[in-house]
Structure formats: structure tokens, C-alpha cells
Amino acid sequence: MKNLMKVGATYALCLMLLVPFTTSATDKIDKTTEKARELASSCSPDDWQAFAKAAGMCINKEVNLTEAKGWFEKSLSINESALGHEVAGDYYMVSKLYSEAVSHYVKSMKMIKEKDNTADLGELQAKVEEAVIQSKS
């Protein structure tokens, strides 16, 4: 009986210690989603940058990916942009769809180069390389 009480007390103590950590993780996810939703809902219907940024916020934190996909798709339907394609590439990387990621990163790089032939594409090139490496593993 005493052993059962000790086990029960130990279990209760563990639960009390873990609950604050799980709650704060949920709060962090909710805050990112809330901020992204606020951005997407408060912008004008043709604000492709706001939709891409809202999607990027969620993708970077790997939360609310279904809604984020809708936002970057909407962004690209309004204006096919380098930013929109980079965000789409990031989404496909997180989703482990590496060939799709490469396709969007390459589109982004082409669009940037069309506007500025001297632009630094190092970050996008690194993303392409990472997608290729991940596709082979």
C-alpha cells in the first residue's frame, strides 16, 4: 500500500511539472497561428505579400501548414513572385516533397535574376542543395 502511494505521488508530481511546459508550447503555436491569421485577414484581398508572409510565418514554425499552403497558393495566384515561390519551396521542404521544393526555389531564383542580374542567390542555392541532399537520403 505504501509503495502504491509513493508511485501515485511520484506520478502526480511528474504531471504537475510537465503541464506548464506543454501549455507554453501550445501557447507558442497558437500565437504564431494567431499572428499569421491576423495578417492574412486584415490585408486587402489582393495583397500577395501579406499572404506570402503569413504562410512563411507558419511554415518557419512548422505549424498550421494546411492553412499556410492556402495562403501561399493565394499569394501566387494574385502575383507570381519570387517571395511566393520561396515560401512554397519552404512548405514543400517541410512536407518532404523535395522535387517540388527545388522547382519552386529555381523559379524564385529565375525571377530574382530577371530583376537584378547581380543579386545574391546564396540562400536559395543553399536551400536547393539541401533539398537535393534530402531527396537522396
C-alpha positions as CSV (number, residue, x, y, z in Angstrom):
1,M,0.0,0.0,0.0
2,K,2.8,2.4,0.9
3,N,4.6,1.6,-2.4
4,L,1.3,2.3,-4.3
5,M,1.0,5.7,-2.6
6,K,4.7,6.5,-3.4
7,V,4.1,5.7,-7.1
8,G,0.9,7.7,-7.1
9,A,2.6,10.7,-5.5
10,T,5.6,10.5,-7.9
11,Y,3.2,10.3,-10.9
12,A,1.3,13.3,-9.7
13,L,4.5,15.3,-9.2
14,C,5.6,14.5,-12.7
15,L,2.3,15.6,-14.1
16,M,2.5,18.9,-12.2
17,L,6.0,19.6,-13.5
18,L,5.2,18.7,-17.2
19,V,1.9,20.6,-17.6
20,P,3.5,24.1,-17.7
21,F,5.9,23.1,-20.5
22,T,3.2,21.6,-22.6
23,T,1.0,24.6,-22.1
24,S,3.7,27.0,-23.1
25,A,4.5,25.1,-26.3
26,T,0.8,25.2,-27.2
27,D,0.7,28.9,-26.5
28,K,3.7,29.5,-28.8
29,I,2.0,27.6,-31.6
30,D,-1.3,29.4,-31.1
31,K,0.5,32.8,-31.1
32,T,2.2,32.2,-34.4
33,T,-1.1,31.0,-35.9
34,E,-3.0,33.9,-34.5
35,K,-0.5,36.4,-35.8
36,A,-0.5,34.8,-39.2
37,R,-4.3,34.7,-39.3
38,E,-4.5,38.3,-38.2
39,L,-2.1,39.4,-41.0
40,A,-4.0,37.4,-43.7
41,S,-7.4,38.5,-42.5
42,S,-6.6,42.2,-42.1
43,C,-4.9,42.7,-45.5
44,S,-6.6,43.7,-48.7
45,P,-7.8,40.8,-50.9
46,D,-5.0,41.4,-53.5
47,D,-2.1,41.8,-51.0
48,W,0.0,38.9,-52.2
49,Q,2.9,39.9,-50.0
50,A,0.8,39.6,-46.8
51,F,-0.5,36.2,-47.8
52,A,3.1,35.0,-48.5
53,K,4.4,36.4,-45.2
54,A,1.5,34.8,-43.2
55,A,2.3,31.5,-44.9
56,G,6.0,31.9,-44.2
57,M,5.4,32.6,-40.5
58,C,3.6,29.3,-40.1
59,I,5.9,27.3,-42.3
60,N,9.0,28.6,-40.4
61,K,7.5,27.4,-37.1
62,E,6.0,24.2,-38.8
63,V,2.5,25.0,-37.5
64,N,-0.8,25.4,-39.3
65,L,0.6,24.0,-42.5
66,T,-2.7,23.4,-44.2
67,E,-3.8,27.0,-43.9
68,A,-0.3,28.2,-44.8
69,K,-0.5,26.3,-48.1
70,G,-3.7,28.0,-48.9
71,W,-2.1,31.4,-48.2
72,F,0.9,30.9,-50.4
73,E,-1.2,29.5,-53.2
74,K,-3.5,32.5,-52.9
75,S,-0.4,34.8,-53.0
76,L,0.9,33.1,-56.1
77,S,-2.5,33.3,-57.8
78,I,-2.6,37.0,-57.2
79,N,1.0,37.6,-58.3
80,E,3.6,35.0,-59.2
81,S,6.5,36.3,-57.2
82,A,10.0,35.3,-56.1
83,L,8.8,35.5,-52.5
84,G,5.8,33.4,-53.1
85,H,7.9,30.7,-54.8
86,E,10.4,30.7,-52.0
87,V,7.7,30.3,-49.4
88,A,6.2,27.5,-51.5
89,G,9.6,25.8,-51.6
90,D,9.9,26.1,-47.8
91,Y,6.5,24.5,-47.5
92,Y,7.5,21.5,-49.7
93,M,10.7,21.1,-47.8
94,V,8.9,20.8,-44.5
95,S,6.5,18.4,-46.2
96,K,9.4,16.3,-47.5
97,L,8.4,16.9,-51.1
98,Y,11.9,17.8,-52.3
99,S,11.4,17.9,-56.0
100,E,8.5,20.3,-55.6
101,A,10.7,22.4,-53.3
102,V,13.5,22.5,-55.8
103,S,11.1,23.5,-58.6
104,H,9.8,26.5,-56.6
105,Y,13.3,27.6,-55.4
106,V,14.5,27.6,-59.0
107,K,11.5,29.6,-60.1
108,S,12.3,32.1,-57.3
109,M,15.9,32.4,-58.3
110,K,15.0,32.9,-62.0
111,M,12.6,35.7,-61.1
112,I,15.2,37.4,-58.9
113,K,17.8,37.2,-61.6
114,E,15.4,38.7,-64.2
115,K,15.1,41.8,-62.0
116,D,18.7,42.0,-60.8
117,N,21.3,40.0,-62.6
118,T,23.8,40.7,-59.7
119,A,21.5,39.6,-56.9
120,D,23.0,37.2,-54.3
121,L,21.2,33.9,-54.6
122,G,23.3,32.1,-51.9
123,E,20.5,31.4,-49.5
124,L,18.3,30.0,-52.3
125,Q,21.1,28.0,-53.7
126,A,21.7,26.5,-50.2
127,K,18.0,25.6,-50.0
128,V,18.2,23.8,-53.4
129,E,21.3,21.9,-52.3
130,E,19.6,20.9,-49.1
131,A,16.5,19.7,-50.9
132,V,18.7,17.6,-53.3
133,I,20.6,16.1,-50.4
134,Q,17.4,15.3,-48.5
135,S,15.9,13.7,-51.6
136,K,18.8,11.2,-51.8
137,S,18.6,10.2,-48.2
